[in-house]
């Protein structure tokens, strides 16, 4: 018995494939976000901070300024990591019902062919 391919079946398989890929990438990005939150980038060195933040008066950064700016950098990095994780979860949550709907349609059409 040969499988009949029509536009509807091709559409169902393509949408299922695309949404499955979205779910896989969403999970991978979410897991990468967990790793990034668990093991964040190391703190910048003093010379890196000096290059990043130049004082207008030309004086060296104080220890308090270095601490403040390092904490601000870490908070910003954490914020973007959490946002990335939320975006990954949203991608997974949106793709899941679309995938399930189309995959069930495929299952129903395959059962009717047997």
N, C-alpha and C positions, 0 to 999 in steps of 0.2 A: 504494500500500500504506500503510495506516495503522498507526501504532505502537500496540501494545497496552500499556496501563498497568495493572499490577496492584500489589498491596501490596508484593510482593517487589521489584519494579523501583523503586518509589518509595523504599522503604527503602534499596536499594543506592545510588541517586543522592543521597539525603539524607546518608547516612553518608559517601559520597565527597566531597560538597561540604563537610561540616563538617570532615572531616580535612584536606582541601586548604586550607581557611581556617586551620586550626591550624598547618599547615606554613608557610604564607605569613606569618602573624603571628609565628611562632617565628623565621623568618629575619630579618624586619624588626627584631624586638627584639634579636636577636643582633648585627646590623649596627649598630644604635643603641648597643649596649653597647661595640662596638669604637670607635666615634666618641667616646663618653664617656670611655673609657680613654685614647684618643689625645689628646683635647683636654678635659682635666678643667675643672671650674669654677675660676675664678680664686680665689686666696687671699683670705680675708676681710680687711677692713681692720681697723685697730686699734680703731676705734669699734664695729664689729660684734662683735669679740671681747670688748670691754668689756661690751657689752649681753648677750652670750651667757653669759659667765663672770663672775659677780660674786664677788669675794673676800669671805669672811665678815668680815674686819677692815676692809673699806672702802677699802683701799689700792689703788693702781693696779697693773695687771699688770706684771711685769718682762719684759724681753726674752726671758729663758729660758722663762718661762711661756707667753708668746705663741708662741714657736717650738714648744714641746712640744705645746701645744694645737692649733696649726695642723697639725703632723705627725699628731697623733691623728685630727683631722678628715679629713685626706687619706687616712689608712689606712682609716678607717671607710668613706669614700666609695668607695674602690677595692674594699673587701671587698663592699659591696652591688652594685657594678657587675659584679664577677665572678660573684657569686651569681645576679644577673639573667641574665647570659649563659648560665650553666649551666642555669638553669631554661628558657630559650628553646631551648637545644639538646635538653634532655630532651623538651620538648613536640614538637619536630620529629621526634625519634627514635621517640617513641611513636606519633605520628600516621602516619608513613611506612608501616610495614607494614600498618596497618589500611586506609589509603587504597589501597595496592597490591592487597591482597586483594579489596576490594570493587570496585575498578575493573576488575580481571581478570574478576570474576564478571559485571560489566556487559558486558564485551567478549565473553564466551562466550554470553551470552543474546542479544546483538545479532547475532552471527554465525549463531545458530540461527534467527533470524527471516528472514534473507535467503534 
